[in-house]
Amino acid sequence: MTIGLLGFQTTIAAPVTLTGIGVHSGAPVDITFQPAEAGTGIVFTRVFEDDSSVEYRAVSSQVGPTDLCTVLGSSPARWIATIEHVMAALYALGIDNVVIDVDGSEMPIMDGSSYPFIEAIEQVGIVNLGIKRRYIRVVKPVRIDSGSSWAEFRPHDGTRFEVEIDFSSPLIGRQKWEGNLTPETFKQELSRARTFGFMRDVERLWAAGYALGSSLENSVVISDDDTVVNVEGLRYEDEFVRHKALDAVGDLALAGAQFIGCYRSYRGGHKMNANALKALMSDPTAYEVVEAPSSRAARVRAGEFVPVSVPELTPWFA
């Protein structure tokens, strides 16, 4: 069955605010999603105590460190970190244009998943802006390798993710999630999967200034004897790979546009996702920019999108 893709740009119907703490900073943070006009894209604005601000467009060229999370900006004093769960929610729901005001250095971790952001967006609703959406359509395979890890984009008639992990921990082992990405699939199969970590790594991370806000309320913690510490257990039997797939959705949203194709990875992570996206974007022969044909239909089959001429530096690469 061919799944229709949305042919028009969207935004949210009204502002919505969430409050939480940063999983790495441990600091309280408020974020507010603001509606935006067509062509704005996803924009993060960090507001400082002196009312100055810094703005980042959520595109690959603005990505900084990707060691433990995905960061916009390169200076710790000015960057915005851990954006992947927010970006996954926006991408999966098909939100093209929104401005996110944040008063700290990091997105709130909430419960460790994308579900709170999905709930907040659905609470205010989504608006069709009536302006055609442009997609990046993969037209030839692009692959990167790093040791035993690899990631690749392949042509596909829709948007699909195939993510596989392989941990030495017997609790996790080798797990795979694959599926065509739709709002319903994301909400049901990926959105509630939480970030996870090993108890044995905690002291090292704390010493390096990371995971200061991590707790059993926002992370799945694996003990030294390879059992889940959280009393409620797992939300999915294979929650670990589902969270990695959620992260991949959020990281690839930094293409700055929805993509038509299949993304596959083995033993990947934020850095692998970012490097695969850069490899795709750096090869103009590997993709084409397409939009819906002249039609009033809200949803269009992937094969019906038509190539369009765009400037060499399009907005989502800025």
Secondary structure, DSSP 8 states (H G I E B T S, - for coil): ---EEE-EEEEESS-EEEEEE-TTT--EEEEEEEE--TT--EEEEEE-TTS-EEEEESSGGGB---SSS--BSS-TTT-BB--HHHHHHHHHHT--BEEEEESSSB---TTSSSHHHHHHHHHH-EEEEEEE-EEEEE-S-EEEEETTEEEEEE--SSEEEEEEEE-SSTTT-EEEEEEE--HHHIIIIITT---EEEGGGHHHHHHTT--TT--TTT-EEE-TTS-B-STT--SSTTHHHHHHHHHHHHHHGGGSS-EEEEEEEES--HHHHHHHHHHHHT-TTSEEEEE--S---SEEEGGG-EE----SS-GGG-
